[in-house]
């Protein structure tokens, strides 16, 4: 999909598009990460998706699923 900020096409993942369509993120190209709450990357139910800042999302996964 075309990213006007980057000036070229970029991949747009289904979970990100779903989060956008359901109001979890307000910009497709936001720096926020879209996290799968149940950690099943195939479960793109809107209730299973939440936006997190990149550092918080990375720390969550690096700390074994604990928010710091």
VMD Tcl script that draws the C-alpha trace (Angstrom):
set ca {
  {0.00 0.00 0.00}
  {1.22 3.49 -0.78}
  {2.73 5.36 2.19}
  {2.63 9.09 1.43}
  {5.12 9.84 4.22}
  {7.72 7.43 2.85}
  {6.93 8.14 -0.81}
  {6.75 4.46 -1.75}
  {4.74 1.29 -1.25}
  {5.01 -0.55 2.07}
  {3.57 -3.77 3.42}
  {0.36 -3.29 5.36}
  {-0.42 -6.18 7.66}
  {-3.99 -7.33 8.24}
  {-3.84 -6.82 12.00}
  {-2.77 -3.20 11.47}
  {-5.55 -2.57 8.96}
  {-8.06 -4.19 11.35}
  {-6.85 -2.03 14.25}
  {-7.24 1.06 12.06}
  {-10.73 0.09 10.87}
  {-11.87 -0.40 14.47}
  {-10.33 2.79 15.88}
  {-7.44 1.29 17.84}
  {-5.00 3.41 15.79}
  {-5.87 6.58 13.90}
  {-3.05 6.51 11.34}
  {-2.04 3.45 9.32}
  {1.58 4.61 9.37}
  {1.72 5.54 13.05}
  {4.80 4.45 15.03}
  {2.53 2.52 17.39}
  {2.80 -1.26 17.29}
  {-0.37 -3.36 17.10}
  {-0.11 -6.12 19.69}
  {-2.01 -9.42 19.68}
  {-3.29 -9.73 23.26}
  {-3.45 -13.54 23.19}
  {-0.11 -13.65 21.30}
  {-1.73 -15.60 18.45}
  {-0.63 -13.63 15.39}
  {-3.38 -15.26 13.33}
  {-6.14 -14.02 15.66}
  {-6.95 -10.63 14.14}
  {-10.23 -10.18 16.00}
  {-10.47 -6.46 16.86}
  {-10.91 -7.36 20.55}
  {-7.52 -9.11 20.43}
  {-5.60 -6.09 19.13}
  {-4.22 -3.15 21.07}
  {-1.87 -0.32 20.17}
  {1.35 0.04 22.16}
  {4.36 2.33 21.90}
  {7.29 0.46 20.29}
  {9.49 0.44 23.41}
  {6.65 -0.84 25.63}
  {5.75 -3.53 23.11}
  {9.36 -4.72 22.76}
  {9.90 -4.71 26.53}
  {6.72 -6.73 27.00}
  {7.98 -9.51 24.74}
  {11.56 -9.35 26.06}
  {10.30 -9.60 29.68}
  {8.24 -12.71 29.09}
  {4.89 -10.98 28.74}
  {5.20 -8.62 31.70}
  {4.51 -4.92 31.29}
  {7.23 -2.89 32.93}
}
mol new
graphics top color blue
foreach p $ca { graphics top sphere $p radius 0.5 }
foreach p [lrange $ca 0 end-1] q [lrange $ca 1 end] { graphics top cylinder $p $q radius 0.2 }
display resetview
